[in-house]
Amino acid sequence: MTAAEIKTKIKEEALKLAAPALKSLPLLLEAIGAGVFISTVVDGHPGFKERLKELEGKVFLFETTDIGKRFHLRIKGGEINIIPHVSIPPDVTMRGEVEVFVNLFMGRVDPDTVFFSRKLEINGDTAAAIHLKNILASVF
């Protein structure tokens, strides 16, 4: 087994082990954890914040199909705010497994590939979804 195969196997096993813990997390802690993760990614790529201003006011709903969790991501002032509940309907809804979302935000997978392979379902404002995809692609 190569080093790359070992890393992939460890990652797969870590996600399997994390899934039960993620399923039982209270919603507020989920939002905090998702916010910390996304902030870490955004802070590591300064151009990301500037480009986010192009999506000002947009609300994205991310639903995980494997652990049954969901959170809203709102773009405001070039910042990403993670909100457990929003009283307005989202502009875009994205559904997929946790691993897909993590890999998308870390630039490890191509958004088009996961969409066309049906690992990611997108509904709503397609232009906003494509714009977010293009921002992710330009940063990574």
Stockholm file with secondary structure:
# STOCKHOLM 1.0

chainA/1-140         MTAAEIKTKIKEEALKLAAPALKSLPLLLEAIGAGVFISTVVDGHPGFKERLKELEGKVFLFETTDIGKRFHLRIKGGEINIIPHVSIPPDVTMRGEVEVFVNLFMGRVDPDTVFFSRKLEINGDTAAAIHLKNILASVF
#=GR chainA/1-140 SS CCHHHHHHHHHHHHHHHHHHHHHHSCHHHHHHHHHHHHHHHHHTCHHHHHHHGGGTTCEEEEEETTTCCEEEEEEETTEEEEESCCSSCCSEEEEECHHHHHHHHTTCSCHHHHHHTTSEEEEECHHHHHHHHHHHHHHC
#=GC SS_cons         CCHHHHHHHHHHHHHHHHHHHHHHSCHHHHHHHHHHHHHHHHHTCHHHHHHHGGGTTCEEEEEETTTCCEEEEEEETTEEEEESCCSSCCSEEEEECHHHHHHHHTTCSCHHHHHHTTSEEEEECHHHHHHHHHHHHHHC
//
